[in-house]
Amino acid sequence: MVDLEAIRRAAERIGPVIRPTPLIQSHGLTRRLGQPVWFKPENLQRGGSFKVRGAYNRMGDLSAAEKGAGVVCASAGNHAQGVALAATWNRIPSTIVMPIDTPLIKVERTKGYGGEVILHGTSIEETFEKAAEIVRQRGITFIHPFDDLAVIAGQGTIGLELLSDCPDLRTVLVPIGGGGLISGIGTALKALNPNIRVIGVQAAGANSAVLSLRGKKLVSVKNPRTIADGIRVKKMSDMTFGIVQQVVDEVIDVSEEEIAKAIVYLLERGKLVVEGAGAVTTAALLSTRVAAGDGPICAILSGGNIDTNLVARIIQRGLTTADRFLIVRIPIPDIPGRLSGILQALAGMRVNIVEIHHHRAGWEIPLGWTEVEIILETRDREHGDEIVEQLTGIGFEVSRGPRGGADRMKVDS
């Protein structure tokens, strides 16, 4: 088991190279919850996430011969970049196995940190198998993303920073995937102040920790699906599950809509680019499912390596969930000039139109008619209700939501 002394040794080891991330107060969440709320932005860490902490600490345990031989890991995201960066700092050759469909930006970034990238397989399981093969062939060291005591100790250094910057901390929210991050942070915090609440947060589509703690046995999610790819893990390890049972007070999960809304909130209100895995803690606070407690609260923002191709879709989803976009569908006769009546009505309401789509095909649309789908910018739910009420009042038949229901707005994982 990892302990406080191991975490303190890790802090000494990584101190010269790791950036101590600051605490940033969220004034909006502070007002909402009535308690001071702070963000710990590990998205500002070197490599874009907390992962470099554990990777660097693990490499400090290698012998000279092991360092010369090199290291290997299997990852599609933050762990890959953390290992590549930590290895380069230690002048250790690194091989990173990534799935073949890994976004190009992540591949290029990992290469830029000095890693030799091998694209193999379509799942993380296949990349792990390839990494194991490389270990056998080359005799190099495998760096596990969470099932490793030195890695866990490195992640636990965040807990030391938290109490150094906020000695009266009472609640901390930590994302959970494989459980390495919360195992380290929870161990540090509970050793220094057992009264601090440690709350884990998962995506509902990858909530193995929630199910495991509820059933008091390790549970695997067969097909985890979530936009929070950094915590899209089937299950914790036996090691991390054992630690989590001892140092974590509660684990909750959040929906895809709540995650998208949190990403937008952090962009707009916090001026922070945070990936889905890093935003789940903010999503939990925005959902108000976390009791405020009696003192300062900290949400760990674990990383910011979000695929830019996904950002626009998540922003649209988040704005829609937050009632900042209104989608209306209006049937009209398919003859010239009828659309202008809708546009004139919206212009009179001084509403900004984002997109317009015509739908003529489909069994539900009568011959000679068309359905107009319009996406509008709105201030909030009440503003959307006013728009629908005014359109209905002047004779239009208005339906809310996209054609085909919520599926069309679904963000691919």
Beta strands, then each sheet from edge to edge (+ up, - down):
strand 1: 24-25
strand 2: 37-41
strand 3: 71-74
strand 4: 94-98
strand 5: 116-119
strand 6: 141-142
strand 7: 171-175
strand 8: 197-203
strand 9: 250-254
strand 10: 297-301
strand 11: 325-333
strand 12: 353-359
strand 13: 369-377
strand 14: 399-400
sheet 1: 1+ 2- 10- 7- 8- 9-
sheet 2: 5+ 4+ 3+ 6+
sheet 3: 12+ 13- 11+ 14-
end
